Amino acid sequence: MFEGLRARLQKVQGTLEKNIAGAASPQGSDASSVESPDTESGKDPSFLTRVKVLIADREFLISEKDIEEPLFELEMILLENDVALPVADEILRRVKAELTGKRRRIGESVDEIVISALRESLMGVLGQGFDLIGFIKSHDHPVKILFTGVNGTGKTTTVAKVASYLKKNGCTTVIGAGDTFRAGALEQIDVHAGRLGIKVIQHQAGADPSAVLFDAVQYAQAHRIDAVLADTAGRFHNRANLMNQLEKIRRVMKPDLVVYVDEAVAGNDAVVRAYEFEKTVGADAVILTKADMDSKGGAAISIAHTIGKPVMFLGTGQGYDDIIPFSPERVVGELLGDGA
């Protein structure tokens, strides 16, 4: 994933290393300007000792000027790869804070200085991810999970993938077919559930989705099911009637988690939509589909920081197993090529 961004980040990483190596060279370090002491001048022996230590253990400072050019290049790379502007600004601020103003020993690994700064900065905006299994195990059952999002992002298939993931990790589930309006939605979720061997609760086409999901919760309670996965119709945040319907679903179902689903390939559009959904009806976590098709990675980097909610999963294909828990460490390791 994110091959294009990874290649360009590694290029700017090299530029930073080159500039910082220059700052650490004898010509660039402030320690090199110290003159050798004149033993005949009668200076205090303690002064001579301090100078000897400084020469033996020289230090250097990285100035903002040293990294000005590569930071500008980094900003352009982030913006061109659909990283939201406020997030790009935050990454640059963090990189600058990590690199400048600290005394460093000459001989310290320059590549480690740069990789550490980039890693800490990216980790700072990516958040912590979301441990769904841990959440379910630590909460009263059934845990009610409501899936929302816009049309055509693969939400229904994502519900099936999450059901498969939970089943493989020892959690029982029931699916509530709350998308009662989209043509073929009931059949689609029924096929998924049949393949997975998971119970699905559904009403006839056109039924009130709130009633369907209420029944799903009742079934889960009666059968001691661990989690209810509630599918809903795709909707845009600016459609007042559909958003009002989603509010009704929330009131009736009382979900423990609201999960927003969108496409990684949507880039900044996904970030804006996630922000509007979170502001309008709330969201506790995000799932990004089609991450395997996204060479930029801007949405994955931006969403958690923009809306203040973690990314839970990345969808990486069409199969039920093509979903991976979002790991900031793994994403950063892949972007920097350092196996973090």
C-alpha positions in Angstrom: 0.0 0.0 0.0 0.9 3.7 -0.4 3.8 2.9 -2.8 3.9 6.4 -4.4 4.0 8.2 -1.0 6.6 5.7 0.3 9.0 6.4 -2.6 8.8 10.1 -2.3 9.1 10.1 1.5 12.3 8.1 1.3 13.6 10.7 -1.2 13.0 13.6 1.1 14.5 11.5 3.9 17.7 11.3 1.9 17.7 15.1 1.4 17.3 15.6 5.2 20.1 13.2 6.0 22.4 15.0 3.5 21.7 18.5 5.0 22.0 17.3 8.6 25.3 15.5 7.7 26.5 18.9 6.5 25.6 20.5 9.7 27.4 17.8 11.6 30.6 18.2 9.6 33.6 20.1 11.1 32.8 23.0 8.8 29.2 23.1 10.0 29.5 22.4 13.8 30.0 25.1 16.3 32.5 23.0 18.2 35.0 23.3 15.4 35.4 27.0 15.9 37.0 26.5 19.4 40.7 27.3 19.2 43.3 25.1 20.7 44.3 26.4 24.2 47.6 28.1 24.5 49.4 26.4 27.4 51.7 29.4 27.7 49.0 31.9 28.2 48.5 31.1 31.8 44.8 30.4 31.6 42.9 28.5 34.3 43.6 24.7 34.1 39.9 24.1 34.6 39.3 26.1 31.4 41.8 23.9 29.6 40.0 20.8 30.8 36.6 22.1 29.6 38.0 22.8 26.1 39.6 19.4 25.9 36.3 17.7 26.8 34.5 19.8 24.1 37.0 18.9 21.5 36.9 15.2 22.4 33.1 15.2 22.6 32.0 17.7 20.0 28.4 18.6 19.4 26.3 20.3 16.8 23.0 21.9 16.4 20.5 21.5 13.5 19.2 24.9 12.5 15.9 25.6 10.8 17.9 26.8 7.8 19.5 23.3 7.5 16.1 21.7 7.0 14.2 24.5 5.3 14.4 23.1 1.8 13.7 19.4 2.6 10.7 20.5 4.8 9.2 22.5 1.9 9.7 19.4 -0.3 8.0 17.3 2.4 5.1 19.6 2.5 4.6 19.4 -1.2 4.8 15.6 -1.1 2.2 15.4 1.6 -0.2 17.7 -0.1 0.2 16.0 -3.5 -0.6 12.7 -1.8 -3.9 13.9 -0.5 -2.8 14.6 3.1 -5.1 17.3 4.5 -3.5 20.7 4.9 -3.9 20.9 8.7 -2.4 17.5 9.0 0.5 18.3 6.7 1.2 21.4 8.8 1.1 19.4 12.0 3.6 16.8 10.6 6.0 19.6 9.5 5.7 21.2 12.9 6.5 18.0 14.7 9.5 17.2 12.4 10.9 20.7 12.9 10.5 20.3 16.7 12.1 16.9 16.7 15.1 18.0 14.6 16.0 21.5 15.7 17.1 23.1 18.9 18.8 20.0 20.4 22.5 19.5 20.9 23.7 16.3 19.2 27.0 14.5 19.3 29.1 14.5 16.2 29.2 10.9 15.0 25.6 10.2 16.0 23.8 8.3 13.2 22.3 10.9 10.9 19.9 8.4 9.3 18.6 7.4 12.8 18.1 11.1 13.6 16.0 11.6 10.5 14.0 8.4 10.7 13.3 8.9 14.3 11.9 12.4 13.6 9.8 11.3 10.7 8.5 8.3 12.6 7.5 10.2 15.7 5.8 12.9 13.7 3.8 10.5 11.6 2.9 8.4 14.7 1.7 11.6 16.4 -1.0 12.2 13.7 -2.0 8.6 13.0 -3.4 7.9 16.5 -3.4 4.5 18.2 -5.7 2.4 16.1 -8.7 0.5 17.6 -8.6 -2.9 19.2 -12.1 -4.2 18.4 -11.7 -7.6 20.0 -10.5 -6.0 23.2 -13.4 -3.6 23.2 -15.9 -6.4 22.8 -14.3 -8.5 25.5 -14.3 -5.6 28.0 -17.9 -4.4 27.4 -21.4 -5.8 28.2 -22.8 -8.1 25.6 -24.2 -7.7 23.0 -21.9 -5.0 21.8 -23.9 -3.0 19.3 -21.9 -1.7 16.3 -23.6 0.6 13.8 -21.9 1.0 10.4 -22.5 4.3 8.5 -21.1 5.9 5.4 -21.8 7.2 1.9 -23.1 5.2 -1.0 -20.8 2.8 -2.9 -17.9 2.6 -0.5 -18.2 -1.1 0.2 -20.0 -0.8 3.6 -22.1 -3.9 3.3 -19.1 -6.0 2.3 -17.1 -4.5 5.1 -19.8 -5.6 7.6 -19.4 -9.1 6.3 -15.6 -8.9 6.6 -15.8 -7.7 10.2 -18.2 -10.5 11.0 -15.7 -13.0 9.5 -12.9 -11.4 11.5 -14.8 -11.6 14.7 -15.9 -15.2 14.2 -12.3 -16.2 13.6 -11.3 -14.5 16.8 -13.9 -16.3 18.9 -16.7 -13.8 19.0 -20.3 -14.6 18.0 -22.2 -12.2 15.9 -25.5 -11.4 14.3 -26.0 -9.1 11.4 -28.9 -6.6 11.3 -29.9 -5.8 7.7 -30.7 -2.2 8.2 -30.2 -1.2 4.5 -33.8 -1.8 3.6 -34.0 0.6 0.6 -31.1 -0.1 -1.7 -31.9 -2.5 -4.5 -30.4 -5.9 -3.8 -29.0 -4.9 -0.4 -31.0 -7.5 1.5 -30.0 -10.2 -0.9 -26.4 -9.2 -0.8 -26.1 -9.3 3.0 -28.1 -12.5 3.1 -25.6 -14.1 0.7 -22.6 -12.9 2.8 -24.2 -14.2 6.0 -25.0 -17.6 4.4 -21.4 -18.0 3.3 -20.1 -17.1 6.7 -22.6 -19.2 8.6 -23.8 -16.1 10.5 -27.4 -15.3 11.5 -28.9 -12.3 9.7 -32.0 -10.4 10.9 -34.0 -8.8 8.1 -37.5 -7.5 7.3 -39.1 -7.0 3.9 -37.8 -4.4 1.5 -38.8 -0.9 2.5 -39.2 -1.7 6.2 -38.2 0.7 8.9 -34.5 0.1 9.5 -34.8 1.1 13.2 -37.3 -1.8 13.7 -35.0 -4.3 11.9 -32.0 -3.3 14.1 -34.1 -3.3 17.3 -35.1 -6.9 16.5 -31.4 -7.8 15.8 -30.5 -6.5 19.3 -33.4 -8.5 20.9 -32.2 -11.6 19.1 -28.6 -11.1 20.3 -29.8 -10.6 23.9 -31.9 -13.7 23.8 -29.2 -15.9 22.3 -26.2 -14.5 24.2 -24.5 -13.2 21.1 -21.3 -11.1 21.6 -21.9 -8.5 19.0 -24.6 -7.0 16.7 -23.3 -5.7 13.4 -25.8 -3.2 12.0 -25.7 -2.4 8.3 -27.4 0.8 7.1 -28.2 2.5 3.8 -25.4 4.7 2.4 -26.2 8.4 2.7 -24.6 11.8 2.3 -24.2 14.1 5.2 -26.1 16.9 3.4 -29.3 14.8 3.0 -31.3 16.0 6.0 -34.0 13.3 5.7 -31.5 10.5 5.6 -29.4 11.9 8.4 -32.6 12.3 10.5 -33.3 8.6 9.9 -29.8 7.7 11.1 -30.5 9.7 14.3 -33.6 7.7 14.8 -31.7 4.5 14.4 -29.2 5.7 17.0 -32.0 6.5 19.4 -33.6 3.1 19.0 -30.5 0.9 18.8 -28.3 2.8 21.3 -25.0 1.6 19.6 -21.9 1.1 21.6 -19.8 2.0 18.6 -20.6 4.0 15.5 -18.2 3.1 12.7 -17.8 5.3 9.6 -16.8 3.5 6.4 -15.3 5.2 3.4 -12.8 4.6 0.6 -9.0 5.2 1.1 -8.9 6.1 -2.6 -11.3 9.0 -2.0 -8.4 10.9 -0.4 -9.4 14.4 0.9 -13.0 13.8 0.0 -13.1 10.9 2.6 -11.5 13.2 5.2 -14.1 15.9 4.6 -17.0 13.4 4.6 -15.7 11.7 7.8 -15.5 15.1 9.5 -19.1 16.0 8.5 -20.5 12.6 9.6 -18.7 12.8 12.9 -20.0 16.4 13.4 -23.5 15.5 12.4 -24.2 12.1 13.9 -20.9 11.1 15.6 -18.4 8.4 14.9 -16.2 6.4 17.2 -13.9 4.8 14.6 -13.3 4.6 10.9 -12.8 1.8 8.4 -11.1 2.6 5.0 -11.8 0.3 2.1 -9.8 -0.2 -1.0 -6.5 0.6 0.8 -4.7 -1.8 -1.5 -5.6 0.4 -4.5 -4.4 3.6 -2.8 -0.8 4.6 -3.7 -1.1 7.9 -1.9 -2.2 7.2 1.6 -3.5 10.7 2.4 -6.8 9.6 3.8 -5.3 7.0 6.1 -2.8 9.6 7.4 -5.3 12.4 7.8 -8.6 11.0 9.1 -7.7 10.1 12.6 -6.1 13.5 13.3 -8.8 15.5 11.5 -11.8 14.0 13.4 -10.0 12.8 16.5 -11.2 9.2 16.0 -9.1 6.1 15.4 -8.9 4.1 12.2 -10.1 0.5 13.0 -9.5 -1.5 9.9 -8.1 -1.2 6.3 -9.9 -3.1 3.6 -7.3 -4.7 1.2 -9.3 -6.7 -1.3 -12.6 -8.5 -2.1 -12.2 -11.6 0.1 -13.6 -11.9 3.6 -10.0 -12.1 4.9 -9.0 -9.0 3.1 -9.3 -6.7 6.2 -6.5 -5.9 8.5 -6.5 -4.1 11.9 -5.0 -0.6 11.4 -1.6 -0.5 13.0 0.1 2.9 13.0 3.5 1.3 13.6 3.1 -1.0 10.6 1.9 1.9 8.3 4.8 4.1 9.4 7.3 1.3 9.0 6.0 0.7 5.5 6.2 4.4 4.6 9.7 4.8 5.9 11.0 1.4 4.8 12.5 0.7 8.2 10.3 -2.2 9.3 9.0 -0.3 12.3 
